[in-house]
Every structure is written in C-alpha cells, then in structure tokens.
C-alpha cells in the first residue's frame, strides 16, 4: 500500500512536467556552433559595410538554419516507439532489449533517428540508431545491457532525437512509456553433495518414473527391462507381458534460511554481505531445483517461498530479487508483540540503500530454471506521440 502511494506522486510529477516542458529540445552540435558563429560574423560584416554580397551570403546561411529546423521537425513527427523487454534478466548476464520505431507518415520518410531508452534513477546510456524509416513501415533495433544489481528496473520513456539534415542542431522530444523488468540475482555454479540411496520421509508423494519401491502403474514390458517387475496375473489376462512401472523416491524439502535483519547502524560492509548471502542462496536453490529437489526459502522476517521442478526456479529468484532487509527495531517490536499474545504485524521491508521498498512478489507462471542463453524479448511497452 505504501508503494502505491509513493508511485502515484511520481506519476503525477511526470505528467505535470510533461505538460509544462517544451515540446522540443534543441541543442547545438560542434559543427552547429561554428556555423552560427560564422553566420553572426557575416551578419555584423554586412551591417557595417552594406555590401550586398554579404547580405546575400547571410540570407543563404539563415535559410539553411530554417530548412534544418523544418526538415528535422518533419522527421520527428508521427513516430511510435515500442519497447520489448525480455521475460527475465539476471545480474551479470547480458540481455537484449528491442526497440521498434514505426513511421505513420504517408509519404515522407524519417532519417537519422536516435532513440534513447530512459530508466528511472539511472543515466541514459543505451541508444538505438535508425538511418531511415520508410513511410508506413517499421524498423527494429536492439541494444545489449548487463545489469549490475538486482531488483526492479523501471523504464519511464524514450528520448527521440535527430540531427537531420545537416548535423548542425540536435532536435529531440521525450515520450512517456512505462515498463518494468525484474532483475534476478546472480547464480553461480554449485556442486551439491550426492544424495544417498533409499527412501526419505517428510517429502512430497512419490511421483514420476524412477527406481523406487512404490509402483506408478503398469506398462508393456520392453526389451532389456527387469523381468522381476512382470505382473504375471495381468500378463495372463491380456496375453502380453505387462510389467510394473516404479515411481521415483520422494525427497524432503530443502530449507534454505536467510537472515534479513538489518542492524540500525548498518554500513556498506553489511550491505555487501547481505547481497552475497542472497547470491549464495540463489545459487544453491537453482542447483537443488536442477536436481529435482523441492526448495523452500525462509527468512528471519517471516517471509518464505517454495518451488519444485514443476514450477522451476522463477518463483525463488523473483522472491530473492525483490527481497529487502528488515530493521532490527521492527523485528524486535514484532517479536515482543508475539510474546504478549498480540497478532504481530507483518514486517515491512526497509528501503534499499538506493531506493524505496518494494511490494511482495506476484506469482509467476511455471517455467524452467534460468537458461544459459538470454531469453528473447517478449513483453512490449508502447509510446505514441
């Protein structure tokens, strides 16, 4: 609820600023500064000398400036920008973000269009360049980005600019286009100890084909299979050899604890240790999921999440991506209320070192563990003029 209240003023400020800022921004290039300086010099010389040739040259230079403004404005008009974010991203692993620009003009193409993807609280360092966008057509480009920290990566809009036709001025405009990408923590390769053979208590019910003691069903006996599993009564009834299909042995849930209690006087060293713990838990969780174990992550703040091979590692990684520390004072107050028999309030995560608290993670559809290759972009965020 707190996050919703904080998000509304930010959107209001964006709309307020977008209504009051100029529709276009103009910036001189290095060549443009020289050109304007020469134009002013020719103008002063023409006024002082009264030479008609200088007046003619001044008129040509001013005409170039006017033509540059008109043609650049024509290139920026009637453009729609769409952003396609990947389904998942991870710290230290590059991913692609697609930018598509559609030109709605019927006859006039757009030239030298540069689209800059704007993100909240981060410098705009990713751009896509489009040399020509024909009328009633679209062009697609992509940029590669490697996230440096986990959490929510919020995109707020685009900056569309052009230096067409002479490169003297750079005219740009900004369009809002909100988008969000969850950055998962980094995952390292972990070698887990080998599980001993036999059955385990406390796990899920036995399911799937395997070599356990329970039976999953019956099937026709194939060449090379153990004849000791033949079900003779059923085989006599159907006239073919039918064998018992064994089920996989159940395993207990793997519980991974994580301390999220933050001291009131925490410094940079504590934050670094906290991020390393999250990375270690994420690495071990993914390793267990790949081994078909059921994994439960429990924090000292009372939160937790569970996943197995049917859901994949996405719920665990999303939970860790949005996990925040809890102040020690809030944890003590909750423990005191619980000891007195009062219903303890849920511990609210504290603000991260560089931002506001995040809402609890939303459920995600089942998927496989993090792939080795970047996932192709799927989500899109549209910005129209």
Secondary structure, DSSP 8 states (H G I E B T S, - for coil): -HHHHHHHHHHHHHHHHHHHS-S-EEEE-HHHHHHHHHHHHHHHHHHHH--HHHHHHHHHHHHHHHHHHHHHHHHHSSEEEEEEEES-EETTBEEEEEEEEEE--SS--EEEEEEEEEETTS----EEEEEEE-TTEEEEEEEEEE--S-EEEEEEEEEEEE-TTTSSEEEEEEEEEEEEEEEE------------SS--SSB----SBSSSSSEEEEEE--TTS-GGGB-HHHHHHHTS-EEEEEB----B-EEEEE--EE-TT--HHHHHHHHHHHHHHHHHHHHHHHTT--EEEEETTS-EEEE-TTT-SHHHHHHHHS---EEHHHHHHHHHHHHTT-----------TTS-------------S--SS---EEEEEEE--
